[in-house]
Amino acid sequence: EVQLVESGGGLVQPGGSLRLSCAASGFTFRLYGMNWVRQAPGKELDWVSGIDAGGRITSYADSVKGRFTISRDNAKNTLYLQLDSLKTEDTAMYYCSRGSSRGQGTQVTVSS
């Protein structure tokens, strides 16, 4: 059974930073590409960033390009998302996902 557990969210001021983590279990993590997605209140789920199985190829939504960095540690079965230069519009529940599976999410709130 795929299990994904996100952590690291919180309340931060505009311009601040956070680092999200996603602990994966129940599958061979190093064999799968992974993604981060987010959902703001009252809005649809949006794709944020993706990374290939080996961690060499990354991609980002235009809205976060240059501010967010995705990475992974296959030895630790963990996916990361570094969020820098945060904006109020980044406020959302953030989920890591493998295919259609995702965790319970971690809340990021950007507010002064």
NORTADA-V890772 format. One record per residue. RES is the residue in one small letter. SS is DSSP state (h for helix, s for strand, l for the rest). PHI is phi as a letter, one per 40 degrees, with the letter a starting at -180 (none if undefined). D_FIRST is the distance of its C-alpha to the first C-alpha in whole Angstrom. Layout:
BEGIN
RES;SS;PHI;D_FIRST
RES;SS;PHI;D_FIRST
END
This chain:
BEGIN
e;l;none;0
v;l;c;4
q;s;b;6
l;s;b;10
v;s;b;13
e;s;c;16
s;s;a;20
g;l;h;23
g;l;c;25
g;s;i;28
l;s;c;31
v;s;a;33
q;l;c;37
p;l;d;37
g;l;g;38
g;l;c;35
s;l;b;32
l;s;a;29
r;s;b;26
l;s;c;22
s;s;b;19
c;s;b;16
a;s;c;14
a;s;b;10
s;s;a;8
g;l;g;5
f;l;a;7
t;l;c;11
f;h;d;12
r;h;c;16
l;h;c;15
y;l;b;15
g;l;c;17
m;s;b;16
n;s;b;18
w;s;b;19
v;s;b;20
r;s;a;22
q;s;b;24
a;l;c;27
p;l;d;29
g;l;g;30
k;l;b;29
e;l;c;26
l;s;c;23
d;s;b;24
w;s;c;23
v;s;b;24
s;s;a;23
g;s;b;21
i;s;a;21
d;l;c;21
a;l;c;19
g;l;c;22
g;l;g;23
r;l;c;26
i;l;b;26
t;s;b;26
s;s;a;27
y;s;a;28
a;l;c;29
d;l;d;33
s;l;c;32
v;l;b;31
k;l;d;32
g;l;g;34
r;l;b;33
f;s;b;29
t;s;b;28
i;s;c;24
s;s;a;23
r;s;a;20
d;s;b;20
n;l;c;18
a;l;c;19
k;l;b;18
n;l;f;15
t;s;b;16
l;s;b;18
y;s;b;21
l;s;a;23
q;s;c;27
l;s;b;29
d;l;b;33
s;l;f;36
l;l;c;34
k;l;b;35
t;h;d;35
e;h;c;33
d;h;c;30
t;l;c;30
a;s;a;26
m;s;c;23
y;s;b;21
y;s;b;17
c;s;c;15
s;s;a;14
r;s;b;12
g;l;g;13
s;l;c;13
s;s;c;10
r;s;a;12
g;l;c;12
q;l;c;15
g;l;g;17
t;s;b;20
q;s;c;24
v;s;b;27
t;s;b;30
v;s;b;33
s;l;a;36
s;l;c;40
END
